[in-house]
């Protein structure tokens, strides 16, 4: 089991798909359903033995929650806040690449 590369409150972006988000929880290894994992095209399917991150995510059209493997995330260097409605409820002040974790944030 590896140590998570990213932390709760950090702003990240997907390596392939055009979305970014704020991490609100981390699973040390894959913890979703087998059906979810099998739905990923085999040539893109990530290894299960790495951290997976729960994100408050946004793209050009909408906001949602995402579940992403560590290998598919990069730090977001845009300096822009993430306009997801749950971010204001879960986190404190924005500092360019991360949000303050408050007592309301998921651990």
N, C-alpha and C positions, 0 to 999 in steps of 0.2 A: 504494500500500500504506500502510495506516495503522499507527500505533504502537499496541500493545495498551494498552487502558484498565485492565485488571486484571493482577495479577501472580501468579506461582506462590506458593502458600501462602495466598492470600487466600480468605476465606469469602464466597461469593456465593449468591444465590438466583435462581431463574428468574422472569422477569417475568410469565409466564402460568401455568405449571404449578406445582403445590405441591411443589417440592423445592428443596433447598439443597445445597451441596457445597464442596469445597476444590479449587482449581485445581492440577493437577499437571503440566500441559504446555500450551503455546500453539502453534497453527499461525497464521502471519501471514495466511493466506487459507485457504479451504476445502480440506481435504486428505483427505476421506472419499470413498466411492464415489458414482458417479452414481446408482446404485440407492438408496442411503441418502437422497440429496438428493431424488430423485423421489418417495420414499415420504412426504415431508412434504406435507400438503395445500397446493395451489398458493397459496391466499390467505394462508397462513402461512409460506411458503417464504422463508427469508432469502437475502439477497444473498451470493454466494460471495466477494466481494472485501472481506472484513472479517476480523478475527481470529476464530478458533474455539478454544474452550477445552475441554480434557479435564478432567473433574471426577470426584473421588470423591464420589458423590452419595448422598443419603438422602431418603426420603419417609416417610410414616406407616407404610408396610408393609415396606419392605426397603431394602437398600443396593445400589448398582450403580455402573458408570462411565457417564458421560454425555458427549456431544459437543455443545456449545452455541455458537451464534453470539453475538458480542458484543452485538448489539442486543437479545438476549433475556435478558441478565444484569443484575442490580443488586447493589450491595454488600449483604451481609447485616448488619443492625444488631441482631440479637437478642442478641449477646454469648454465644451458646451454642456449645460445641464441636460438631463434626460426628462423630457416632458411626458412622463407617465403619471397618472393621477395618484397611484399608490406611493410614489416616491416621497411626496410631501408628508404623508401619514406615517411612513416607516422610518424616515431619516431626518437628520438635522441639516445643518448648513452645508452648502456645496463648496468644494475647494478646488475646482478645476479638473481633477481626475478622480475624486471620491467624495462621498457624502459622510458626514458624521453619523456614526451609529448611535441611535437613541435607545431608550428603554423600550420603545414600541417595536423596534426591529426584531425580526425573526432571528433566532440564534443559529 
